[in-house]
Amino acid sequence: MPAALIISLTLGLLYARTIAPGLTWANFSADGGDFLAAIATGGVPHPGGYPLYLLLGGLFARLPFGEPAFRTNLLSAFCTILTANLVALISANWLAGKPGRSWLALLAGLAYGLSPFAWGQALVTEVYSLHALLVCLCLLAWSAKRHWWVGLTFGLAAANHLTALLALPLLVLGGDAQRWRPAPRARLARFLGLLSGLSLYLLLPLRAATHPAINWGGAASLPGLAWLVSGRMYSGFLLDTPLVDVVGRLHGLAGLLLEQFGPLGVFLAVGGLLMMPRGRERLAGLWIVLANGAFAILYNSSDSQVYLAPVWPVLAAWMAVGLGSLVELAGSSRRGQWLRAGLLAGALALLLMRVPRIYQQVDLSQDERASGWITHTLDAIPSGALVFVSGDQQVFGLWYAQFAQGRRLDVAVMADGLLAYRWYLNSLADAYPRLGIPVTEQAQARDFVALNPGQVFCRLERDSSEPVCEWNVLPPGQ
């Protein structure tokens, strides 16, 4: 049975048993409600816009079964299965001419797809499964001679997540064994291909111009588009990790390595890096690991480990190379062939022994925390209320319920943390045409009270389980 079929069937079965049935907040997926609301309204999600994900998520959102969140959860599972197959292909390329190449590639694909991070991201609505897939495509494509297509691959990766631009040095260097730096004509073709992929960002002002309910940044204008795509809202996190915390994050990274592949897997990955047969491929993989690892450490957010998404496929491929070196050392004698078979069988057994523990760790098939909270909260909100909400999970969860599921359209959900932005006030006017909108900058809840007499005002704090509502008075704390 071909390795691709084994990988796809194995991972497909396990992911189908553990995938979240709807919206979930697990595995750093609080932004899922925002993505789904933007897809449902033809709108624009939070910075940096993610145009490629919007297109693919829109396709999966049209599937005729399950709720909207389940459909985009399937997109993540599909991307992770494809990535596992690409890991197998990358491993096979790096193991060219080595004994047991096909089996080693199969083990690499399974090791990646069964790692806690990859498996967890396969079950939720987020961009990181697609991010890992596209960076793997870049790693495969960077040495190809069809230079426009190479540039296009890098551009599409960046059109999903801008941190894919960390791989740009590979695009500039090229991967030819005789010529590390492509000829001027080839560089021009790669640059034009890159621009072609990045041109997907032009979809954002087109979507914003329709005045959708979810319209971050007001991207129909050039300043709004620049603010959105650059991620200026989050620029304070970049290179903001205190030096004392860098050591702690390095220690945490070591723990994550062990969690993904175990001590033996980390040992094999290090050995694989050292035993890589071709220097340019060693450099390519090492750059992906170091660049993304450094970004994750220096980006001072609580969920920065998600930026390690492109690291785990490379490590899985290095593991295959490391194990391949041990298999090659066994020799080609009859006794050596038995030893090779034993090494491969032992590696597969150790991999499968981890599955039950990881299954229990990542299983979201019964996860109803987000959906239960949404239902409970919507039931508690009075008819026609104006609701001021704090916290990404809470805001995006209610956006998902309203704009993707069509629930409680009588209430106005307002994100407390965005009231200071003019573009957000404009989007509130588009989402809730009957709502009185302040014309002043730095709007506050009291401004909405003055403009909307006779309304019930509610406040829903980040950690509260019940909305606090009062009639025609300022919400508590204002």
C-alpha angles and dihedrals in degrees: 000000000000116000092238091057093047092049093046095047095044096047093038091056094047094045091048090055095048106032119122111255092217142344114349137179094205125116096023093301100134089122091063093093091054093051092048094048090050091049092048094049098038086245141137122264129213122304129329092029101228098218097178092051090050090055096047093039089051090055093050091044087065093062109123098233140062128016119300094264092053090055094054089043084061089055089059092049091049092050093048092052090050090048091052089054091049089051088055090049093048090048091050090052092050091047096050110156094008122128116256091018096151094049092046091051090050091052091049093052092048093044090056097043092047096047113113096243097048093042092047093050090048090066102052142058106262140116099243099086089055089043092057091046094052095046088052088052089052090051090052095044103043095089095043120117096224090089100182090055090048091055091045091056091054091045093052090049090054090046087063099042126359093219086075084080086076085079093058095103087067090055091052095046099043122203107254113137093222099036118038092181116053120235117266092258091051091048090052091051091050091049092051090049090050091052090049091057093044090051087082086082086073086073089071098067089043091055092042091052090066089065097236122188091247106052114147116195098001088261094186086088124064094239090048092049091049091049091050101044095042091054089228089162089068099035091110090070094058114102087348099120108121114241091242089057094049090072090050091049091050088053089048090050090055088052091051091052091054091045093054101046109002127238093294092050092051090048091051092046092054090047090048092053091052093045098046106139097217125048098213092056091047088052093049094052093042091052092052091050097044098041096048093039091053091048092051091050097046097041102090103214129117092241098044092125088079087074087069089073094110092046098067097059091053092049091050090054091048088053089057091051091048092050089045090058090055091047090051091051089059089074131220100273120114090260090047091052090054090049090051091051090048092052092050093044091047092050091050091048092051090048093051092046089064094054100083093051094046090044091059091043097054104027110130099165091112098034107131099150095111097039092045092051092048094050093045092048096046090050090053097050114094120237115280094006127158107228123200108201132191126198131047095248092052097042095045092043091057091044088054092050093049105037103027099034101027095232126153096357088168093076129071115226113203125186108226093207094056101048091097092065120087092209089058093052088051091052090050088056089053094045096045110026094182094054119106107235124202115239093206124094119246092033120196135196091262089063091058090048091057094048098043108049118182094029130125111241120204133185123207113188125205095255100030123110096200131047115239108224133186134174117251095333134108115278112251113282096026 
